[in-house]
Amino acid sequence: ILLALGLAVSLFLEGCIISTMTEDLKEPVEYLIVLGAQVKGTRVSKALSQRLAKAEIYLKEHENTLVIVSGGQGQGEDIPEAEAMKTWLTDRGIEAERILMEDRSVNTSQNVRFSRELMEDPAAAVGIVSNDFHVFRAVHIAKAQGLNAVPIPAPSSPGMYPHYMLREAFAIVKDLAAGNMVF
């Protein structure tokens, strides 16, 4: 019975994750929050460049949207993730005036909380940009913090999906237990 219950919960969580992996938001939002990921020295990682590329496309199609790049400085990073992200976007033509930096966070919950503090209107529509396997949890963390959040999934490396999907299911359980997210 426990095995069947565990399997059912796992399948449900994987279904939740998959449900937002192919969203393609076309409506304008007032803010994008691009969640940080590893920076190697001063260079963005592949996962982070995938998030930023998705944000770049959206920002070029919606010129009134502001973007919050969110991520602090972790071990092995010479600069905060937010700084590397801002540089990446400005190098590709996104105006620096449209980019707000949140550089204190070390996890998704803090990404959202500290980014929310930079928003003039916390009730505004917000697109959460993260890799496809992570965007479901990120959006539900944002909703738990009162944001009107929608997913904007960036692609991921296909060979890593088994690892990402399993890890993300456990992260959902952890965040639900900690009260960081809502369904």
C-alpha positions as CSV (number, residue, x, y, z in Angstrom):
1,I,0.0,0.0,0.0
2,L,2.8,2.4,0.9
3,L,4.6,1.6,-2.4
4,A,1.4,2.3,-4.4
5,L,0.8,5.5,-2.5
6,G,4.4,6.6,-3.1
7,L,4.1,5.8,-6.8
8,A,0.8,7.7,-7.0
9,V,2.3,10.8,-5.3
10,S,5.4,10.7,-7.6
11,L,3.2,10.4,-10.7
12,F,1.0,13.3,-9.5
13,L,4.1,15.5,-8.8
14,E,5.7,14.7,-12.1
15,G,2.4,15.5,-13.9
16,C,2.4,18.9,-12.1
17,I,5.9,19.6,-13.2
18,I,5.2,18.6,-16.8
19,S,2.0,20.7,-16.9
20,T,4.0,24.0,-17.1
21,M,7.0,22.8,-19.1
22,T,5.6,23.9,-22.5
23,E,3.7,27.1,-21.5
24,D,4.2,29.9,-24.1
25,L,3.1,33.1,-22.6
26,K,2.3,35.8,-25.2
27,E,0.3,38.2,-23.0
28,P,2.2,41.1,-21.6
29,V,3.3,41.1,-17.9
30,E,4.6,44.1,-16.1
31,Y,7.6,42.2,-14.7
32,L,9.8,39.2,-15.5
33,I,11.7,37.6,-12.7
34,V,14.6,35.6,-14.0
35,L,15.7,33.2,-11.4
36,G,19.4,32.8,-10.9
37,A,21.5,29.7,-11.5
38,Q,25.2,29.0,-11.2
39,V,27.8,31.5,-12.5
40,K,31.3,30.2,-13.2
41,G,33.6,33.0,-12.2
42,T,31.8,35.8,-14.0
43,R,30.2,33.7,-16.8
44,V,26.7,32.4,-16.8
45,S,26.2,28.6,-16.9
46,K,24.3,26.8,-19.7
47,A,21.2,26.6,-17.5
48,L,21.3,30.3,-16.7
49,S,22.0,31.2,-20.4
50,Q,18.8,29.2,-21.3
51,R,16.8,31.2,-18.9
52,L,18.3,34.5,-20.1
53,A,17.7,33.7,-23.7
54,K,14.0,33.0,-23.0
55,A,13.8,36.4,-21.1
56,E,15.6,38.2,-23.9
57,I,13.0,37.0,-26.5
58,Y,10.1,38.0,-24.3
59,L,11.6,41.4,-23.4
60,K,12.2,42.2,-27.1
61,E,8.6,41.4,-27.9
62,H,7.3,43.3,-24.9
63,E,9.2,46.6,-24.6
64,N,7.3,47.9,-21.6
65,T,8.1,44.9,-19.4
66,L,10.7,45.4,-16.7
67,V,13.0,42.5,-15.7
68,I,14.3,41.6,-12.3
69,V,17.4,39.4,-12.4
70,S,17.6,37.5,-9.2
71,G,20.5,35.7,-7.6
72,G,23.2,36.3,-5.0
73,Q,26.8,35.2,-5.0
74,G,27.5,31.6,-4.2
75,Q,30.6,29.6,-3.7
76,G,32.9,29.7,-6.7
77,E,31.2,32.7,-8.2
78,D,33.3,35.9,-8.5
79,I,30.2,38.1,-8.8
80,P,26.5,37.8,-7.9
81,E,24.4,35.9,-10.3
82,A,22.3,39.0,-10.8
83,E,25.3,41.0,-12.0
84,A,26.3,38.4,-14.5
85,M,22.7,38.2,-15.7
86,K,22.4,42.0,-16.2
87,T,25.6,42.0,-18.2
88,W,24.4,39.1,-20.4
89,L,21.1,40.9,-21.2
90,T,22.7,44.3,-21.8
91,D,25.3,42.7,-24.1
92,R,22.3,41.6,-26.2
93,G,20.6,44.9,-26.4
94,I,18.2,45.0,-23.4
95,E,18.4,48.5,-21.9
96,A,20.0,48.7,-18.5
97,E,17.1,51.0,-17.3
98,R,14.7,48.0,-17.7
99,I,16.8,45.7,-15.5
100,L,16.5,45.6,-11.7
101,M,19.0,43.6,-9.8
102,E,18.2,41.4,-6.7
103,D,21.6,40.1,-5.5
104,R,21.0,38.7,-2.0
105,S,19.0,35.5,-2.6
106,V,20.4,32.0,-2.3
107,N,17.3,29.9,-3.1
108,T,14.0,30.2,-5.0
109,S,11.9,31.4,-2.1
110,Q,14.4,34.2,-1.4
111,N,14.6,35.0,-5.2
112,V,10.9,35.7,-5.1
113,R,10.7,37.5,-1.8
114,F,13.6,39.9,-2.5
115,S,12.4,40.5,-6.1
116,R,9.0,41.3,-4.8
117,E,10.5,44.1,-2.7
118,L,11.8,45.7,-5.9
119,M,8.3,45.8,-7.5
120,E,6.4,49.1,-7.3
121,D,3.1,47.2,-7.6
122,P,3.3,43.7,-6.0
123,A,-0.2,43.0,-7.5
124,A,1.2,43.3,-11.0
125,A,1.3,40.4,-13.4
126,V,4.7,38.7,-13.2
127,G,6.3,36.1,-15.5
128,I,8.6,33.7,-13.7
129,V,11.5,32.6,-16.0
130,S,13.3,29.4,-15.0
131,N,14.2,26.2,-16.7
132,D,11.1,24.1,-17.6
133,F,11.5,21.5,-14.9
134,H,11.7,24.2,-12.2
135,V,9.1,26.7,-13.3
136,F,6.1,24.9,-11.7
137,R,7.6,25.0,-8.2
138,A,8.9,28.6,-8.7
139,V,5.4,29.9,-9.8
140,H,3.7,28.2,-6.8
141,I,6.3,29.7,-4.5
142,A,5.6,33.1,-6.0
143,K,1.8,32.6,-5.6
144,A,2.4,31.6,-1.9
145,Q,4.1,35.0,-1.5
146,G,1.1,36.9,-3.0
147,L,2.4,37.4,-6.5
148,N,0.2,37.2,-9.6
149,A,2.7,34.8,-11.3
150,V,2.7,32.9,-14.5
151,P,5.3,30.5,-15.9
152,I,7.7,31.3,-18.6
153,P,9.7,28.0,-19.0
154,A,13.1,28.0,-20.6
155,P,14.5,24.8,-22.1
156,S,16.8,22.4,-20.3
157,S,19.4,19.8,-21.4
158,P,17.3,16.8,-22.4
159,G,19.9,14.3,-21.1
160,M,19.5,15.7,-17.6
161,Y,15.7,15.3,-17.4
162,P,15.7,12.1,-15.3
163,H,17.9,13.8,-12.7
164,Y,16.1,17.1,-12.8
165,M,12.6,15.6,-12.6
166,L,13.4,13.4,-9.6
167,R,15.1,16.2,-7.8
168,E,12.3,18.6,-8.4
169,A,9.6,16.2,-7.1
170,F,11.5,16.0,-3.8
171,A,12.0,19.8,-3.8
172,I,8.2,20.2,-4.2
173,V,7.6,18.0,-1.2
174,K,10.2,19.9,0.8
175,D,8.7,23.3,0.0
176,L,5.2,22.2,0.7
177,A,6.3,20.8,4.1
178,A,8.1,24.1,4.8
179,G,5.1,26.2,3.8
180,N,7.0,27.9,1.0
181,M,4.5,27.0,-1.7
182,V,0.8,26.4,-2.3
183,F,-1.1,24.4,-4.9
